[in-house]
Amino acid sequence: MAQHGRKYRQARAVVEHGREYPPLEAVRLLKSIETATFDETVEVHVRLGVDVRHADQIVRGTTILPHGTGKEVRVAVFAEGDKAREAEEAGADIVGSEDLAKKVQEGVMDFDLAIATPDMMKTVGKLGRILGPRGLMPNPKSGTVTFEIAKAVGEAKAGKVEYRTDRAGIIHLTIGRKSFSEQQLVENYGAVIGEILRAKPAAAKGRYFRSIYLTSTMGPSFRLDPGQVTDLMEE
């Protein structure tokens, strides 16, 4: 079994076993612990009371984090003509059609998100085996297949994130960086939890939020109190 380093063991000692922390307190503790020399990513992992074997209980959607993720998102847009120009004016990093598809087939994918106009999906669909496993395939449900290109690019650059339950009914999301202020992290957390709550399937029964954990790239995890979704900045 792998052994944790001294810094991690010291950080882990701060966490009270079995306790559910108020979000603000967990954020303060997470930020106070020194576990890495780089600006760690802060993540939230939410286990839901849903049965993902049933399509009507799969929870997925998108939301815009008030303070972004702290990561510069490189956006590629598959479009032609006026929509291609619209994408460039909106700040897309890469814009193309057949030429962009050829680069992807050759293994050139220096982007974090792909957006496509509906008329380009015949071309983009052929890239499914390449883009799909990397989570880069444009999808109408996530708003990445649209004629509203400027809006889609703007939202992506502003911190739009996509979420979806995995096979265990867990949602994994980045909500910022450790260098973010307490308020920024708590507000991003609140936006994520509020959106997941709004997306609760009608077929879901019993307790919806089974567990919520907050952690950083190299740090220990804090179990959060699922009942504290509103007034998150209160002591």
C-alpha positions as CSV (number, residue, x, y, z in Angstrom):
1,M,0.0,0.0,0.0
2,A,1.3,3.5,-0.9
3,Q,2.5,5.6,2.0
4,H,1.4,9.2,2.2
5,G,4.1,11.9,2.7
6,R,4.7,13.9,5.9
7,K,2.9,17.0,4.7
8,Y,-0.2,15.0,3.8
9,R,-0.2,13.1,7.1
10,Q,0.1,16.5,9.0
11,A,-2.8,17.9,6.9
12,R,-4.9,14.8,7.4
13,A,-4.6,15.2,11.2
14,V,-6.6,18.4,10.9
15,V,-9.7,16.7,9.7
16,E,-12.1,15.4,12.3
17,H,-13.1,11.9,11.4
18,G,-16.9,11.5,10.8
19,R,-17.6,15.2,11.1
20,E,-19.7,17.1,8.5
21,Y,-18.2,20.6,8.1
22,P,-20.0,23.8,7.2
23,P,-18.7,24.8,3.8
24,L,-17.1,28.0,4.9
25,E,-15.1,26.3,7.7
26,A,-14.0,23.5,5.3
27,V,-12.8,26.1,2.8
28,R,-10.8,28.0,5.5
29,L,-9.2,24.8,6.7
30,L,-8.4,23.6,3.2
31,K,-6.8,27.0,2.4
32,S,-4.8,27.0,5.6
33,I,-3.1,23.6,4.9
34,E,0.2,23.6,3.0
35,T,0.3,20.5,0.9
36,A,1.9,21.5,-2.4
37,T,4.2,24.2,-3.9
38,F,1.8,24.9,-6.8
39,D,-1.7,26.4,-6.9
40,E,-3.8,23.4,-6.3
41,T,-7.2,22.7,-7.9
42,V,-10.1,22.6,-5.5
43,E,-12.7,19.9,-6.3
44,V,-16.1,18.9,-5.0
45,H,-17.4,15.3,-5.2
46,V,-21.1,14.8,-4.7
47,R,-22.7,11.4,-4.2
48,L,-26.4,11.4,-5.1
49,G,-29.2,9.2,-4.1
50,V,-30.1,8.2,-7.7
51,D,-30.0,5.0,-9.6
52,V,-28.1,5.8,-12.8
53,R,-29.2,2.4,-14.3
54,H,-32.4,4.3,-15.2
55,A,-32.0,7.0,-17.8
56,D,-34.5,9.3,-16.0
57,Q,-32.3,9.4,-12.9
58,I,-29.1,10.4,-14.7
59,V,-28.2,13.9,-13.5
60,R,-26.4,16.1,-16.0
61,G,-26.2,19.7,-17.1
62,T,-24.1,22.8,-17.1
63,T,-23.6,25.8,-14.9
64,I,-21.4,29.0,-14.9
65,L,-19.2,29.4,-11.9
66,P,-19.4,33.0,-10.6
67,H,-15.6,33.2,-10.4
68,G,-14.6,30.7,-13.0
69,T,-12.4,27.7,-12.5
70,G,-9.1,29.5,-12.4
71,K,-8.0,27.8,-15.6
72,E,-7.8,29.4,-19.0
73,V,-10.0,27.4,-21.3
74,R,-8.9,26.9,-24.9
75,V,-12.0,26.7,-27.1
76,A,-12.2,25.2,-30.5
77,V,-15.1,25.9,-32.8
78,F,-16.2,23.9,-35.8
79,A,-18.0,26.4,-38.0
80,E,-18.0,28.0,-41.5
81,G,-18.7,31.4,-43.0
82,D,-20.4,34.0,-40.7
83,K,-20.5,31.6,-37.8
84,A,-16.7,31.1,-38.0
85,R,-16.2,34.9,-38.0
86,E,-18.6,35.1,-35.0
87,A,-16.5,32.6,-33.2
88,E,-13.3,34.4,-33.8
89,E,-14.8,37.7,-32.7
90,A,-16.1,36.0,-29.5
91,G,-12.6,34.9,-28.6
92,A,-12.4,31.3,-29.7
93,D,-8.8,30.0,-29.8
94,I,-9.2,27.7,-32.8
95,V,-11.8,28.0,-35.6
96,G,-12.2,25.7,-38.6
97,S,-14.3,23.1,-40.4
98,E,-12.8,20.3,-42.5
99,D,-9.3,21.6,-41.9
100,L,-9.8,21.5,-38.1
101,A,-11.3,18.0,-38.4
102,K,-8.3,16.8,-40.3
103,K,-6.0,18.2,-37.6
104,V,-7.9,16.3,-34.9
105,Q,-7.7,13.1,-37.0
106,E,-3.9,13.7,-37.0
107,G,-3.8,13.9,-33.3
108,V,-3.6,17.7,-32.9
109,M,-6.0,18.6,-30.1
110,D,-4.6,21.6,-28.2
111,F,-8.0,22.7,-26.8
112,D,-10.1,22.0,-23.7
113,L,-13.6,22.4,-25.2
114,A,-15.1,21.9,-28.6
115,I,-18.2,23.7,-29.9
116,A,-19.9,23.1,-33.2
117,T,-22.7,24.5,-35.3
118,P,-25.4,21.9,-36.0
119,D,-24.6,21.9,-39.7
120,M,-21.0,20.8,-38.9
121,M,-22.0,17.7,-36.9
122,K,-21.8,15.5,-40.0
123,T,-18.1,16.3,-40.1
124,V,-17.6,16.3,-36.3
125,G,-19.6,13.1,-35.9
126,K,-16.7,11.2,-37.6
127,L,-14.4,12.3,-34.8
128,G,-16.5,10.7,-32.1
129,R,-14.0,7.9,-31.4
130,I,-11.2,10.5,-30.9
131,L,-13.1,13.3,-29.1
132,G,-15.6,11.1,-27.1
133,P,-13.1,9.3,-24.8
134,R,-11.5,12.7,-24.0
135,G,-14.8,14.3,-23.1
136,L,-14.5,16.8,-26.0
137,M,-17.3,15.7,-28.2
138,P,-19.8,18.6,-28.8
139,N,-23.3,17.7,-27.4
140,P,-26.6,19.6,-27.7
141,K,-27.4,18.8,-24.0
142,S,-24.3,20.7,-22.8
143,G,-24.9,23.6,-25.2
144,T,-21.9,22.9,-27.3
145,V,-23.9,22.2,-30.5
146,T,-25.5,25.5,-31.2
147,F,-25.9,28.3,-33.7
148,E,-25.5,30.8,-30.8
149,I,-21.7,30.6,-31.2
150,A,-20.8,33.9,-29.5
151,K,-22.9,33.0,-26.4
152,A,-21.4,29.5,-26.2
153,V,-17.8,30.8,-26.5
154,G,-18.4,33.6,-24.0
155,E,-19.9,31.2,-21.4
156,A,-17.0,28.7,-21.8
157,K,-14.5,31.5,-21.3
158,A,-16.4,32.8,-18.3
159,G,-16.2,29.5,-16.4
160,K,-19.0,27.3,-17.6
161,V,-18.7,23.7,-16.4
162,E,-20.5,20.5,-17.3
163,Y,-21.5,17.9,-14.8
164,R,-22.8,14.4,-15.0
165,T,-23.2,11.5,-12.6
166,D,-20.8,8.6,-13.1
167,R,-21.6,4.9,-12.8
168,A,-21.6,5.2,-9.0
169,G,-24.0,8.2,-9.0
170,I,-21.2,10.6,-8.1
171,I,-20.5,14.1,-9.7
172,H,-16.9,15.3,-9.8
173,L,-16.4,19.0,-10.4
174,T,-13.6,21.6,-10.2
175,I,-14.7,24.8,-8.4
176,G,-11.6,26.9,-8.4
177,R,-8.0,27.1,-7.2
178,K,-6.6,27.2,-3.7
179,S,-5.4,30.8,-4.4
180,F,-9.1,31.9,-4.7
181,S,-10.5,33.8,-1.7
182,E,-12.8,32.1,0.8
183,Q,-15.8,33.9,-0.7
184,Q,-15.0,33.0,-4.2
185,L,-14.7,29.3,-3.4
186,V,-17.8,29.3,-1.3
187,E,-19.8,31.1,-3.9
188,N,-18.6,28.7,-6.6
189,Y,-19.6,25.8,-4.4
190,G,-23.0,27.3,-3.8
191,A,-23.6,27.7,-7.5
192,V,-22.7,24.1,-8.2
193,I,-24.8,22.6,-5.3
194,G,-27.7,24.9,-6.2
195,E,-27.6,23.8,-9.8
196,I,-27.4,20.1,-8.9
197,L,-30.3,20.5,-6.5
198,R,-32.4,22.1,-9.3
199,A,-31.5,19.2,-11.6
200,K,-33.0,16.6,-9.1
201,P,-34.9,14.0,-11.1
202,A,-38.5,13.5,-10.3
203,A,-37.9,9.8,-10.1
204,A,-35.2,10.1,-7.4
205,K,-36.4,8.8,-4.0
206,G,-35.1,9.3,-0.5
207,R,-32.1,11.4,0.5
208,Y,-30.8,13.2,-2.6
209,F,-27.4,14.4,-1.3
210,R,-25.8,11.3,0.2
211,S,-22.4,12.8,0.7
212,I,-20.4,15.8,-0.4
213,Y,-16.6,16.1,-0.1
214,L,-14.3,19.1,-0.7
215,T,-10.6,18.5,-1.5
216,S,-7.6,20.0,-3.2
217,T,-5.2,18.2,-5.6
218,M,-2.7,17.1,-2.9
219,G,-4.8,17.6,0.2
220,P,-7.1,15.6,2.4
221,S,-10.9,15.7,1.9
222,F,-13.5,17.4,4.1
223,R,-17.0,15.9,4.4
224,L,-19.5,18.8,4.1
225,D,-22.9,19.2,5.6
226,P,-25.4,18.7,2.7
227,G,-28.0,20.7,4.6
228,Q,-26.0,23.9,4.3
229,V,-26.7,25.1,0.8
230,T,-28.1,28.6,1.5
231,D,-26.4,31.4,3.5
232,L,-23.0,29.7,2.9
233,M,-21.0,32.7,4.1
234,E,-22.6,32.6,7.5
235,E,-20.4,31.6,10.4
